[in-house]
């Protein structure tokens, strides 16, 4: 049964569409369990029904015709209970409903298991037996395992609109996808799919312009990989036994296989570009090897994948360096990276869609800074089929519409007009001070990382830079920038805002900010080698950056330095030693620069409890609410499976930040918040109630937050904070804050803060 389970799962994963996947399931289950019937029912949300979508054993005419209302029959009972139902005789159960369309009268034994994905029942898988008998535990667990596997295929079909088309039998091609988080805004554009070379499945379909040229490049790539294999074999001939060297010969034979080469060329001639054609051919080959009985031959499937990646790398090298992005580019990928986003000309980027990540992931933060709507964490995003498609990105409700209808376009044109009207109204606030009704000044600073952020930040009335992300210039290069390159970049930012303060965070790579030329391979990068840990382990990188930023500040003296990912005072002491060393070197070279104020980021729980000790070493604190929330709640903010649990208004997060502010103030040290909380009007008001000294956010949020600041007194916000501190759930906190915003006439900010 285990072997049958493995084979069935492989077949389901390779199925080209949902009907085929369901057909495989019911056929294989009936054979493996030696039952008389296996059937699959799917949920029709619109009509609130369970629909028979596949069967082996019931009448074929029942498919699509048998519909049970929610809660009706044994299928409804399984879905309601969300657990298996194992009956010796189905007709004896009070919920049993006879459906004569199926021809089920002769069957007695019943076993039904729910198909569940993300706490949602998608359908029910049922087996029947003519005899009156309960199914064995092994049979129940076998069916339960297959149902869990089928959930992924159904979820994917739901995301792509396939289920809707099957249930409604319509030819409508427009469909919607739901993400788990987003950045505010709505836009219409065309998808440009980006993908990592290591992920063959993420390669999109693209029409080929010149078939002969595409085939020629494919032949050249295959020949290049064959040369590499022969060179590897020659290098290893003195180190490996003959039978081991023969493995390279086997790989070369696979590479020269007519099926591999001719199959790919055939698909290129059919109109797909070489990477997409290669992807489909490799899937066929991998499937054939995985189906083999012999374990050794099954393992060769991995070799085929490796060969495919090598060919793909060769093909990628043929592509011109300057990519042609649409004028209305919506960047789409399994996991869009900050560097991929930064490669798109700002004037052409209108949206971002990613299967992984959340509104707190680095790429979403950059998108928000650019004022670009984004939808993150889209389950079962059909990346390979989206390239070039027209899309609507709804960052407010975290939705994506593929090939939108005229009605959808009209609705989002209205939303865009409303957004423009609100933005226009807010422009009147630019010259007004950011202070509460009782006169408390709360400076609002800008978060930035791209030079293109400077002008929008200044135009929004930013009083300085609360967070300059120095890793962005590193991310968009293919090598480490030199000291002079860095100096020129930092100088532009410092000069643009002088004499206002600019807080420069030292290099914060690792986690979801990886450099292609400095690979960090870890199983759990967010708990690994990142931020200050890398800087201290590589003083040559750290010192170069420090020297560059000190030289950039010469004569301006508006620099403040911020150290990321601090978990102990020992790290501060080590960093301060290197900072002093770089500063002294710059002074010796004749540069006139004052020693800057030094601050640390509070983004690790251990730092929350060491504020007093840290205050004896540094001048200020900056709370990085994104990572602090992630670590306090044990939620990977880039993991769509748990993204719903990530909420900066969680009572624990609020209490931790309040504690930091209280202890820092007791030591006469100011506290800023520079995470995404600062740009959320609801959260910003609570932070002001706590006594935060300043807030730093992306330019697009600055005027919205100023509007909220100028609407309340700090005394009111302190009372509101006391009320919030009695609440136990983040949803209750957010609801209360949105209610207060609405009552204060700030309803336009509620949608922007979602």
C-alpha positions as CSV (number, residue, x, y, z in Angstrom):
1,X,0.0,0.0,0.0
2,X,2.9,2.4,0.7
3,X,4.2,1.8,-2.8
4,X,0.8,2.4,-4.2
5,X,0.5,5.6,-2.2
6,X,3.9,6.9,-3.5
7,X,3.0,6.1,-7.1
8,X,-0.5,7.7,-6.8
9,X,0.9,10.9,-5.3
10,X,3.4,11.1,-8.1
11,X,0.7,10.7,-10.7
12,X,-1.5,13.3,-9.1
13,X,1.4,15.8,-8.9
14,X,2.0,15.3,-12.7
15,X,-1.6,15.5,-13.7
16,X,-2.2,18.3,-16.3
17,X,-5.5,19.4,-14.8
18,X,-7.9,18.7,-12.0
19,X,-10.2,16.3,-13.8
20,X,-7.3,14.1,-14.6
21,X,-6.0,14.3,-11.0
22,X,-9.4,13.3,-9.6
23,X,-9.7,10.5,-12.1
24,X,-6.3,9.1,-11.1
25,X,-7.3,9.2,-7.4
26,X,-10.6,7.4,-7.7
27,X,-9.2,4.8,-10.0
28,X,-6.0,4.1,-8.1
29,X,-7.9,4.1,-4.7
30,X,-10.5,1.6,-5.9
31,X,-7.7,-0.7,-7.1
32,X,-5.5,-0.4,-4.1
33,X,-8.2,-0.8,-1.5
34,X,-10.2,-3.4,-3.4
35,X,-13.4,-1.5,-2.9
36,X,-16.4,-1.3,-5.2
37,X,-16.6,2.5,-5.4
38,X,-14.4,5.5,-5.0
39,X,-15.8,9.0,-5.5
40,X,-14.6,12.6,-5.0
41,X,-16.9,15.5,-4.1
42,X,-15.9,19.1,-4.4
43,X,-17.3,22.2,-2.7
44,X,-19.3,24.7,-4.8
45,X,-19.0,27.8,-2.7
46,X,-21.4,29.9,-4.8
47,X,-24.2,27.4,-4.6
48,X,-23.3,26.1,-1.1
49,X,-23.2,22.5,-2.3
50,X,-21.0,19.4,-2.6
51,X,-20.7,18.2,-6.2
52,X,-19.8,14.7,-7.4
53,X,-16.8,15.4,-9.7
54,X,-15.2,12.0,-10.2
55,X,-16.2,8.4,-9.6
56,X,-15.1,4.8,-10.3
57,X,-18.1,2.6,-9.4
58,X,-21.1,4.9,-9.5
59,X,-22.8,5.7,-12.7
60,X,-20.8,8.0,-15.0
61,X,-23.9,10.1,-15.7
62,X,-23.9,11.1,-12.0
63,X,-20.7,13.2,-12.4
64,X,-21.6,16.9,-12.1
65,X,-25.3,16.0,-11.7
66,X,-25.3,14.8,-8.1
67,X,-25.3,17.8,-5.8
68,X,-25.8,17.8,-2.0
69,X,-26.5,21.0,0.0
70,X,-24.1,21.9,2.7
71,X,-24.8,19.7,5.7
72,X,-26.8,17.2,3.6
73,X,-26.1,13.5,3.6
74,X,-23.1,11.6,4.8
75,X,-20.8,13.7,2.6
76,X,-22.2,16.8,4.3
77,X,-21.7,15.1,7.7
78,X,-18.0,14.4,6.9
79,X,-17.4,18.0,5.9
80,X,-19.2,19.4,8.9
81,X,-17.3,17.2,11.4
82,X,-14.0,17.7,9.5
83,X,-12.9,14.2,10.3
84,X,-13.3,10.7,8.8
85,X,-16.6,8.8,9.0
86,X,-16.4,5.0,8.9
87,X,-19.7,3.1,8.8
88,X,-20.5,-0.6,8.6
89,X,-23.8,0.2,6.9
90,X,-24.3,3.7,5.5
91,X,-28.2,3.5,5.4
92,X,-28.3,3.1,9.2
93,X,-26.8,6.6,9.8
94,X,-29.5,9.3,10.5
95,X,-27.8,11.7,8.0
96,X,-27.9,9.2,5.1
97,X,-29.6,10.4,2.0
98,X,-30.1,8.0,-0.9
99,X,-29.2,9.4,-4.3
100,X,-30.7,7.2,-7.0
101,X,-28.7,9.0,-9.8
102,X,-25.5,7.3,-8.5
103,X,-26.9,3.8,-8.4
104,X,-25.6,3.4,-4.9
105,X,-28.4,1.1,-3.6
106,X,-26.3,-2.1,-3.5
107,X,-23.5,-0.5,-1.4
108,X,-23.3,-0.7,2.3
109,X,-19.8,0.0,3.8
110,X,-18.9,3.7,3.8
111,X,-15.7,5.6,4.5
112,X,-15.5,9.3,3.9
113,X,-12.6,11.6,4.7
114,X,-12.5,15.4,4.3
115,X,-10.1,17.2,1.9
116,X,-8.8,20.2,3.9
117,X,-6.4,22.9,3.0
118,X,-5.6,25.9,5.3
119,X,-8.5,25.0,7.7
120,X,-11.0,25.0,4.8
121,X,-12.9,22.0,3.6
122,X,-12.5,21.7,-0.1
123,X,-14.3,18.4,-0.7
124,X,-14.8,14.9,0.5
125,X,-13.2,11.6,-0.7
126,X,-15.5,8.5,-0.3
127,X,-15.1,4.8,-0.7
128,X,-18.0,2.2,-0.6
129,X,-18.2,-1.5,-0.3
130,X,-21.1,-3.9,-1.2
131,X,-20.6,-5.8,2.1
132,X,-21.6,-4.5,5.5
133,X,-18.3,-3.9,7.2
134,X,-16.2,-1.2,8.8
135,X,-13.0,-0.3,7.0
136,X,-9.7,-1.2,8.7
137,X,-7.6,1.5,10.3
138,X,-4.9,1.1,7.7
139,X,-7.4,1.7,4.9
140,X,-8.7,4.8,6.7
141,X,-5.2,6.3,7.1
142,X,-4.4,5.4,3.5
143,X,-7.4,7.3,2.2
144,X,-6.8,10.2,4.7
145,X,-3.2,10.6,3.3
146,X,-4.4,10.7,-0.3
147,X,-7.1,13.2,0.6
148,X,-4.4,15.5,2.1
149,X,-2.3,15.1,-1.1
150,X,-5.4,15.9,-3.2
151,X,-6.0,19.1,-1.3
152,X,-3.0,20.7,-2.9
153,X,-4.2,19.9,-6.4
154,X,-7.7,21.2,-5.6
155,X,-6.4,24.4,-4.0
156,X,-4.3,25.0,-7.1
157,X,-7.3,24.4,-9.3
158,X,-9.3,26.8,-7.2
159,X,-6.7,29.5,-7.5
160,X,-6.4,29.2,-11.3
161,X,-10.2,29.4,-11.7
162,X,-10.4,25.8,-13.0
163,X,-12.9,24.7,-10.4
164,X,-15.2,27.6,-11.2
165,X,-15.1,26.7,-14.9
166,X,-15.8,23.0,-14.1
167,X,-18.7,23.7,-11.8
168,X,-20.3,26.4,-13.9
169,X,-19.4,25.0,-17.3
170,X,-18.7,28.5,-18.6
171,X,-16.0,29.8,-20.9
172,X,-15.2,32.8,-18.8
173,X,-11.4,33.2,-18.7
174,X,-11.2,35.8,-16.0
175,X,-10.4,34.6,-12.5
176,X,-9.2,35.9,-9.1
177,X,-6.5,34.8,-6.8
178,X,-6.2,35.5,-3.1
179,X,-3.0,36.5,-1.3
180,X,-2.3,36.6,2.4
181,X,-1.0,40.1,2.7
182,X,-0.3,43.1,0.5
183,X,0.8,46.7,0.3
184,X,-1.9,49.4,-0.3
185,X,-3.0,50.5,-3.7
186,X,-4.5,49.1,-6.9
187,X,-3.1,48.9,-10.4
188,X,-3.6,47.4,-13.9
189,X,-0.6,46.1,-15.8
190,X,1.0,43.1,-17.6
191,X,2.9,40.3,-15.8
192,X,6.6,39.8,-16.2
193,X,7.6,36.5,-14.6
194,X,11.0,36.3,-12.8
195,X,12.4,33.0,-11.6
196,X,15.5,31.5,-10.0
197,X,17.6,29.3,-12.4
198,X,17.5,26.5,-9.8
199,X,13.7,26.2,-10.0
200,X,12.7,24.6,-13.2
201,X,9.0,24.5,-12.3
202,X,9.0,28.3,-12.0
203,X,10.0,28.9,-15.6
204,X,7.1,30.6,-17.5
205,X,5.8,29.9,-20.9
206,X,6.8,32.5,-23.5
207,X,6.1,32.7,-27.2
208,X,9.2,32.3,-29.3
209,X,9.9,34.9,-32.0
210,X,12.6,33.1,-34.0
211,X,12.2,29.3,-33.9
212,X,15.4,28.5,-35.8
213,X,17.5,30.8,-33.5
214,X,15.9,29.3,-30.4
215,X,16.7,25.8,-31.6
216,X,20.3,26.8,-32.4
217,X,20.7,28.2,-28.9
218,X,19.3,25.1,-27.4
219,X,21.8,22.9,-29.3
220,X,24.6,25.1,-28.3
221,X,23.6,24.9,-24.6
222,X,23.4,21.1,-24.8
223,X,26.8,20.9,-26.4
224,X,28.2,23.2,-23.7
225,X,26.9,21.0,-20.9
226,X,28.3,17.9,-22.6
227,X,31.7,19.5,-22.8
228,X,31.4,20.3,-19.1
229,X,30.6,16.7,-18.3
230,X,33.5,15.4,-20.3
231,X,35.9,17.8,-18.5
232,X,34.5,16.7,-15.1
233,X,35.1,13.1,-16.1
234,X,38.6,13.8,-17.2
235,X,39.4,15.6,-14.0
236,X,38.2,12.8,-11.8
237,X,39.7,9.9,-13.8
238,X,42.7,9.6,-11.5
239,X,40.6,9.9,-8.3
240,X,37.6,7.6,-9.0
241,X,37.2,3.9,-9.9
242,X,36.2,3.0,-13.4
243,X,32.6,2.2,-12.4
244,X,32.2,5.6,-10.7
245,X,33.6,7.4,-13.8
246,X,31.0,5.5,-15.8
247,X,28.4,7.6,-14.1
248,X,29.6,10.6,-16.1
249,X,29.3,8.6,-19.3
250,X,25.7,7.7,-18.3
251,X,24.9,11.4,-17.8
252,X,26.3,12.2,-21.2
253,X,24.1,9.5,-22.8
254,X,21.1,11.0,-21.0
255,X,22.1,14.4,-22.4
256,X,22.4,13.1,-25.9
257,X,19.1,11.2,-25.7
258,X,16.9,11.8,-28.7
259,X,13.9,12.0,-26.5
260,X,15.4,14.8,-24.5
261,X,16.8,16.8,-27.4
262,X,14.1,16.1,-30.0
263,X,11.3,16.4,-27.4
264,X,12.5,19.9,-26.5
265,X,12.9,20.9,-30.2
266,X,9.4,19.7,-30.9
267,X,8.0,21.9,-28.2
268,X,10.0,24.9,-29.4
269,X,8.6,24.4,-32.9
270,X,5.1,24.4,-31.3
271,X,5.8,27.9,-30.1
272,X,7.3,27.8,-26.6
273,X,10.7,29.3,-25.9
274,X,13.6,26.9,-25.1
275,X,13.5,27.2,-21.3
276,X,9.7,26.4,-21.3
277,X,10.1,23.6,-23.8
278,X,13.0,22.1,-21.8
279,X,10.9,22.3,-18.6
280,X,8.1,20.3,-20.1
281,X,10.4,17.7,-21.6
282,X,12.3,17.3,-18.3
283,X,9.0,16.7,-16.5
284,X,8.2,13.9,-18.8
285,X,11.6,12.3,-18.3
286,X,11.6,12.7,-14.6
287,X,8.1,11.1,-14.4
288,X,9.2,8.1,-16.4
289,X,12.2,7.5,-14.1
290,X,10.2,8.0,-10.9
291,X,7.7,5.4,-12.1
292,X,10.4,2.7,-12.4
293,X,10.5,-0.2,-10.0
294,X,14.2,-0.2,-9.6
295,X,15.3,2.1,-6.8
296,X,18.6,2.9,-8.5
297,X,16.9,3.9,-11.7
298,X,14.4,6.0,-9.7
299,X,17.3,8.0,-8.3
300,X,18.3,9.0,-11.8
301,X,15.4,11.4,-11.9
302,X,17.6,13.7,-9.8
303,X,20.4,13.5,-12.4
304,X,18.0,14.6,-15.1
305,X,16.9,17.6,-13.1
306,X,20.5,18.5,-12.6
307,X,21.2,18.3,-16.3
308,X,18.2,20.4,-17.0
309,X,19.4,23.1,-14.6
310,X,22.8,23.1,-16.3
311,X,21.2,23.5,-19.8
312,X,19.0,26.3,-18.4
313,X,22.0,28.2,-17.1
314,X,23.6,28.0,-20.5
315,X,20.4,29.2,-22.1
316,X,20.1,32.1,-19.7
317,X,23.6,33.3,-20.7
318,X,22.4,33.8,-24.2
319,X,19.7,36.3,-23.1
320,X,20.6,40.0,-23.6
321,X,21.7,41.8,-20.5
322,X,19.1,44.5,-20.8
323,X,15.7,42.9,-20.3
324,X,12.7,44.3,-22.0
325,X,10.1,45.1,-19.4
326,X,6.6,46.2,-20.3
327,X,5.8,49.9,-19.7
328,X,3.3,48.7,-17.1
329,X,5.3,45.8,-15.5
330,X,3.8,43.8,-12.7
331,X,6.6,41.7,-11.4
332,X,5.5,38.1,-10.7
333,X,7.4,35.1,-9.2
334,X,7.4,32.3,-6.8
335,X,9.5,34.5,-4.5
336,X,10.3,37.9,-5.9
337,X,13.6,39.2,-4.6
338,X,14.6,42.7,-3.8
339,X,17.3,42.5,-6.4
340,X,14.9,41.4,-9.1
341,X,12.6,44.3,-8.2
342,X,15.4,46.8,-8.3
343,X,16.4,45.7,-11.8
344,X,13.0,47.0,-13.2
345,X,13.1,50.7,-14.2
346,X,11.1,52.6,-11.6
347,X,9.0,54.3,-14.3
348,X,7.9,50.9,-15.6
349,X,7.1,49.1,-12.4
350,X,3.4,49.3,-11.4
351,X,2.9,46.2,-9.2
352,X,4.4,43.1,-7.5
353,X,2.9,39.6,-7.0
354,X,4.7,36.9,-5.1
355,X,3.7,33.4,-4.2
356,X,5.8,33.7,-1.0
357,X,6.4,36.5,1.4
358,X,4.2,38.9,3.4
359,X,3.7,42.6,3.7
360,X,6.6,42.7,6.1
361,X,9.1,40.9,3.7
362,X,11.9,43.0,2.3
363,X,10.6,43.2,-1.3
364,X,7.1,44.3,0.0
365,X,8.8,47.0,2.0
366,X,10.7,48.3,-1.0
367,X,7.5,48.1,-3.1
368,X,5.7,50.2,-0.5
369,X,8.5,52.7,-0.5
370,X,8.1,53.1,-4.2
371,X,4.4,53.5,-3.9
372,X,3.8,50.2,-5.8
373,X,0.8,48.0,-4.9
374,X,1.8,44.4,-4.1
375,X,0.1,41.1,-3.3
376,X,2.2,38.6,-1.3
377,X,1.7,35.0,-0.3
378,X,-0.6,33.9,-3.2
379,X,-1.1,30.2,-2.7
380,X,-0.8,28.1,-5.8
381,X,0.1,31.0,-8.0
382,X,0.2,29.6,-11.6
383,X,3.5,31.4,-12.3
384,X,4.3,29.6,-15.5
385,X,1.0,30.6,-17.1
386,X,1.0,34.3,-16.2
387,X,3.8,35.8,-18.2
388,X,2.4,38.6,-20.4
389,X,-1.1,38.3,-19.0
390,X,-3.1,41.4,-18.1
391,X,-3.5,41.6,-14.3
392,X,-5.2,43.8,-11.7
393,X,-3.4,44.0,-8.4
394,X,-5.5,44.9,-5.4
395,X,-3.2,45.6,-2.6
396,X,-6.0,46.6,-0.2
397,X,-7.7,43.3,-0.2
398,X,-4.7,41.2,-1.2
399,X,-6.3,40.0,-4.5
400,X,-5.0,39.4,-8.0
401,X,-7.3,39.4,-11.0
402,X,-6.1,37.6,-14.2
403,X,-7.5,38.8,-17.5
404,X,-9.9,41.2,-15.6
405,X,-13.4,41.7,-17.0
406,X,-14.7,45.1,-17.9
407,X,-16.6,45.4,-14.6
408,X,-13.5,44.6,-12.6
409,X,-11.5,47.2,-14.5
410,X,-14.2,49.8,-13.9
411,X,-14.3,49.1,-10.2
412,X,-10.5,49.5,-9.8
413,X,-10.5,52.6,-11.9
414,X,-12.9,54.0,-9.3
415,X,-10.6,52.9,-6.4
416,X,-7.6,54.5,-8.1
417,X,-9.5,57.8,-8.4
418,X,-10.4,57.7,-4.7
419,X,-6.8,57.1,-3.8
420,X,-5.7,60.0,-6.0
421,X,-8.3,62.3,-4.3
422,X,-7.1,61.3,-0.8
423,X,-3.5,61.9,-1.8
424,X,-4.4,65.3,-3.2
425,X,-6.2,66.2,0.1
426,X,-3.2,65.2,2.1
427,X,-0.9,67.5,0.2
428,X,-2.2,70.4,2.3
429,X,-0.4,68.8,5.3
430,X,3.1,69.0,3.9
431,X,4.1,72.3,5.4
432,X,2.2,71.7,8.7
433,X,4.0,70.4,11.8
434,X,3.6,66.8,12.9
435,X,2.2,67.5,16.4
436,X,-0.7,66.3,18.4
437,X,-3.6,68.5,19.5
438,X,-1.9,69.1,22.8
439,X,1.3,70.3,21.1
440,X,3.5,67.2,21.4
441,X,5.9,67.2,18.4
442,X,6.4,63.7,16.9
443,X,9.0,63.9,14.1
444,X,8.2,61.8,11.1
445,X,11.2,60.5,9.2
446,X,11.5,58.6,5.9
447,X,12.7,55.0,5.4
448,X,14.8,54.8,2.2
449,X,17.2,52.6,0.4
450,X,17.0,53.7,-3.2
451,X,18.2,57.0,-4.5
452,X,14.8,57.3,-6.2
453,X,13.2,57.5,-2.8
454,X,14.9,60.8,-2.0
455,X,12.6,63.2,-3.9
456,X,9.3,61.5,-2.8
457,X,10.5,61.6,0.8
458,X,11.4,65.3,0.6
459,X,8.1,66.2,-1.2
460,X,6.2,64.4,1.6
461,X,7.7,66.6,4.2
462,X,10.0,64.1,5.9
463,X,12.0,65.7,8.7
464,X,15.0,63.5,7.9
465,X,15.8,59.8,7.3
466,X,15.0,57.5,10.2
467,X,16.3,54.4,8.3
468,X,18.6,54.3,5.4
469,X,19.0,50.7,4.3
470,X,22.5,50.4,3.0
471,X,22.0,46.8,1.8
472,X,19.9,48.0,-1.2
473,X,23.0,49.2,-3.2
474,X,24.6,45.9,-2.4
475,X,21.6,43.9,-3.6
476,X,21.4,45.5,-7.0
477,X,25.0,44.8,-7.9
478,X,26.8,41.6,-8.9
479,X,29.8,42.3,-6.6
480,X,30.6,44.2,-3.4
481,X,30.6,48.0,-4.1
482,X,34.0,49.6,-3.3
483,X,34.6,52.3,-0.7
484,X,34.4,55.1,-3.2
485,X,31.2,53.7,-4.8
486,X,29.6,53.6,-1.4
487,X,30.8,57.0,-0.4
488,X,29.2,58.6,-3.5
489,X,25.9,56.9,-2.8
490,X,25.8,57.8,0.9
491,X,26.8,61.4,0.1
492,X,23.8,61.9,-2.2
493,X,21.5,60.9,0.6
494,X,23.2,62.9,3.4
495,X,23.4,66.0,1.2
496,X,19.8,65.8,0.0
497,X,18.5,65.9,3.6
498,X,21.2,68.1,5.3
499,X,21.0,69.5,7.9
500,X,18.2,67.1,8.9
501,X,19.5,63.9,10.5
502,X,20.1,60.7,8.4
503,X,20.2,57.5,10.2
504,X,22.3,55.0,8.3
505,X,21.9,51.4,9.2
506,X,25.0,49.3,8.6
507,X,24.9,46.4,6.3
508,X,21.9,44.1,7.1
509,X,22.1,41.1,4.8
510,X,21.0,37.6,5.5
511,X,17.4,36.4,6.2
512,X,15.4,37.3,3.1
513,X,18.2,39.7,1.8
514,X,20.8,37.5,0.2
515,X,23.6,38.7,-2.1
516,X,24.1,36.5,-5.2
517,X,27.8,37.0,-4.9
518,X,28.0,36.3,-1.2
519,X,25.9,33.1,-0.8
520,X,24.7,32.2,2.7
521,X,23.2,28.7,2.7
522,X,21.3,28.0,5.8
523,X,18.2,25.9,6.8
524,X,16.8,28.7,8.9
525,X,18.3,32.0,7.7
526,X,16.2,34.3,9.9
527,X,17.8,32.6,12.9
528,X,21.2,32.4,11.4
529,X,24.1,34.4,10.0
530,X,22.8,37.9,9.3
531,X,23.0,41.6,10.2
532,X,25.7,42.6,12.7
533,X,26.8,38.9,12.9
534,X,28.1,39.0,9.3
535,X,29.7,42.5,9.8
536,X,31.6,41.4,12.9
537,X,32.7,38.1,11.2
538,X,33.9,40.1,8.2
539,X,35.5,43.3,9.5
540,X,36.9,44.0,6.0
541,X,33.4,44.5,4.7
542,X,32.3,46.4,7.8
543,X,35.3,48.7,7.9
544,X,35.0,49.5,4.2
545,X,31.4,50.6,4.7
546,X,32.2,52.6,7.9
547,X,35.0,54.5,6.2
548,X,32.8,55.2,3.2
549,X,29.9,56.6,5.3
550,X,32.3,58.7,7.5
551,X,33.9,60.2,4.4
552,X,30.4,60.8,2.9
553,X,29.4,62.8,6.0
554,X,32.4,65.1,5.9
555,X,31.3,68.7,6.3
556,X,27.7,67.8,6.8
557,X,27.6,66.2,10.2
558,X,24.0,65.0,10.0
559,X,25.0,61.3,10.2
560,X,23.6,58.8,12.8
561,X,24.7,55.2,12.7
562,X,22.4,52.3,13.5
563,X,23.5,48.7,14.2
564,X,21.1,45.9,13.2
565,X,20.3,42.5,14.7
566,X,21.9,43.2,18.1
567,X,21.3,40.4,20.6
568,X,23.9,41.2,23.2
569,X,26.0,44.0,24.6
570,X,29.1,42.1,23.5
571,X,28.1,42.7,19.9
572,X,27.8,46.4,20.6
573,X,31.2,46.6,22.2
574,X,32.8,44.8,19.3
575,X,31.1,47.0,16.8
576,X,32.0,50.2,18.7
577,X,35.6,49.1,18.5
578,X,35.5,48.8,14.7
579,X,33.5,52.1,14.4
580,X,36.2,54.0,16.4
581,X,38.9,52.4,14.3
582,X,37.4,53.4,11.0
583,X,36.6,56.9,12.3
584,X,40.2,57.4,13.5
585,X,41.5,56.3,10.1
586,X,39.3,58.8,8.3
587,X,40.5,61.6,10.6
588,X,44.1,60.7,10.0
589,X,43.4,61.1,6.3
590,X,42.3,64.7,6.9
591,X,38.5,64.3,6.6
592,X,36.5,66.7,8.8
593,X,33.7,64.7,10.3
594,X,32.2,64.6,13.7
595,X,31.8,61.4,15.6
596,X,28.2,60.4,15.0
597,X,25.5,59.3,17.5
598,X,25.3,55.5,17.6
599,X,22.1,53.6,18.0
600,X,21.0,49.9,18.0
601,X,17.9,48.3,16.6
602,X,15.7,46.5,19.0
603,X,14.4,43.6,16.9
604,X,15.4,40.5,18.9
605,X,13.6,39.5,22.1
606,X,16.8,39.3,24.0
607,X,17.5,43.0,23.3
608,X,14.1,44.0,24.8
609,X,15.4,42.8,28.2
610,X,18.9,44.5,27.9
611,X,17.8,48.1,27.2
612,X,19.3,49.4,30.4
613,X,22.7,47.8,29.7
614,X,22.7,48.9,26.1
615,X,21.7,52.5,27.1
616,X,25.1,52.8,28.8
617,X,26.8,52.2,25.4
618,X,24.7,53.9,22.8
619,X,22.9,57.2,22.2
620,X,19.5,56.1,20.9
621,X,17.3,53.1,20.1
622,X,15.3,52.2,17.0
623,X,12.6,49.5,17.2
624,X,12.5,47.3,14.1
625,X,9.0,46.1,14.5
626,X,9.0,43.8,11.5
627,X,11.6,41.4,12.9
628,X,10.6,42.0,16.5
629,X,7.1,40.8,15.7
630,X,8.4,37.9,13.7
631,X,10.6,36.7,16.6
632,X,8.2,37.3,19.4
633,X,5.4,35.4,17.6
634,X,7.6,32.7,16.0
635,X,6.1,33.5,12.6
636,X,8.3,33.5,9.5
637,X,6.9,36.7,7.8
638,X,7.7,35.2,4.4
639,X,5.8,32.0,5.0
640,X,2.3,32.2,3.5
641,X,1.2,29.2,5.6
642,X,1.5,31.3,8.8
643,X,1.3,34.8,7.5
644,X,-2.2,35.2,9.0
645,X,-0.6,34.9,12.5
646,X,1.8,37.8,11.8
647,X,0.3,40.9,13.4
648,X,2.3,43.8,14.8
649,X,-0.8,44.8,16.9
650,X,-0.5,41.5,18.9
651,X,-0.7,42.4,22.6
652,X,2.7,40.8,23.2
653,X,4.4,43.0,20.6
654,X,2.7,46.1,22.0
655,X,3.8,45.3,25.5
656,X,7.4,44.6,24.4
657,X,7.7,47.9,22.6
658,X,6.1,49.8,25.5
659,X,8.7,48.2,27.9
660,X,11.6,49.3,25.6
661,X,10.3,52.9,25.5
662,X,9.8,53.1,29.3
663,X,13.3,51.7,30.1
664,X,15.0,53.8,27.4
665,X,13.4,57.0,28.7
666,X,14.4,56.1,32.2
667,X,18.0,56.1,30.9
668,X,17.4,59.4,29.0
669,X,17.6,57.7,25.6
670,X,15.2,58.5,22.8
671,X,13.3,55.7,20.9
672,X,12.2,55.6,17.3
673,X,10.1,53.0,15.6
674,X,11.2,52.3,12.0
675,X,9.3,49.1,11.1
676,X,6.1,48.9,9.2
677,X,4.1,49.7,12.3
678,X,5.2,53.3,12.1
679,X,3.5,53.7,8.7
680,X,0.2,52.1,9.9
681,X,-1.9,55.0,11.3
682,X,-3.6,52.7,13.8
683,X,-0.3,51.4,15.2
684,X,1.4,54.8,15.0
685,X,-1.3,56.3,17.3
686,X,-0.6,53.6,19.9
687,X,3.1,54.2,19.7
688,X,2.5,57.9,20.4
689,X,0.4,56.9,23.3
690,X,3.4,55.0,24.6
691,X,5.6,58.1,24.3
692,X,7.7,57.1,21.3
693,X,10.0,60.0,20.3
694,X,9.8,59.7,16.5
695,X,8.5,57.5,13.7
696,X,10.1,56.5,10.4
697,X,8.2,55.1,7.5
698,X,8.1,54.9,3.7
699,X,7.2,58.2,2.0
700,X,3.8,57.0,0.8
701,X,2.6,56.6,4.4
702,X,4.1,59.8,5.8
703,X,1.2,62.2,5.2
704,X,-1.4,59.6,6.2
705,X,0.3,59.2,9.6
706,X,0.7,63.0,9.9
707,X,-3.1,63.4,9.4
708,X,-3.7,60.9,12.2
709,X,-1.1,62.5,14.5
710,X,-2.7,66.0,14.1
711,X,-6.2,64.6,14.9
712,X,-5.6,63.4,18.4
713,X,-4.0,64.7,21.6
714,X,-1.3,62.5,23.3
715,X,-3.5,62.5,26.4
716,X,-6.3,60.9,24.3
717,X,-3.9,58.3,22.9
718,X,-2.7,57.4,26.4
719,X,-6.2,56.7,27.4
720,X,-6.7,54.7,24.2
721,X,-3.6,52.7,25.0
722,X,-4.9,51.8,28.4
723,X,-8.1,50.5,26.8
724,X,-6.1,48.5,24.2
725,X,-4.0,46.9,27.0
726,X,-7.1,45.2,28.3
727,X,-7.6,43.3,25.0
728,X,-6.3,39.8,24.4
729,X,-6.4,39.4,20.6
730,X,-4.7,41.4,17.8
731,X,-8.0,41.4,15.8
732,X,-9.7,43.1,18.7
733,X,-7.0,45.7,18.9
734,X,-7.2,46.5,15.2
735,X,-11.0,46.7,15.3
736,X,-10.9,49.1,18.2
737,X,-8.3,51.3,16.5
738,X,-10.2,51.4,13.2
739,X,-13.4,52.3,15.0
740,X,-11.6,55.3,16.6
741,X,-10.2,56.3,13.2
742,X,-13.6,56.1,11.6
743,X,-15.2,58.2,14.4
744,X,-12.5,60.8,14.1
745,X,-13.3,61.2,10.4
746,X,-10.2,59.3,9.3
747,X,-12.0,56.5,7.4
748,X,-9.8,56.9,4.4
749,X,-6.8,55.8,6.6
750,X,-8.5,52.6,7.6
751,X,-8.4,51.1,4.1
752,X,-4.8,52.3,3.7
753,X,-3.8,50.6,6.9
754,X,-5.2,47.2,6.1
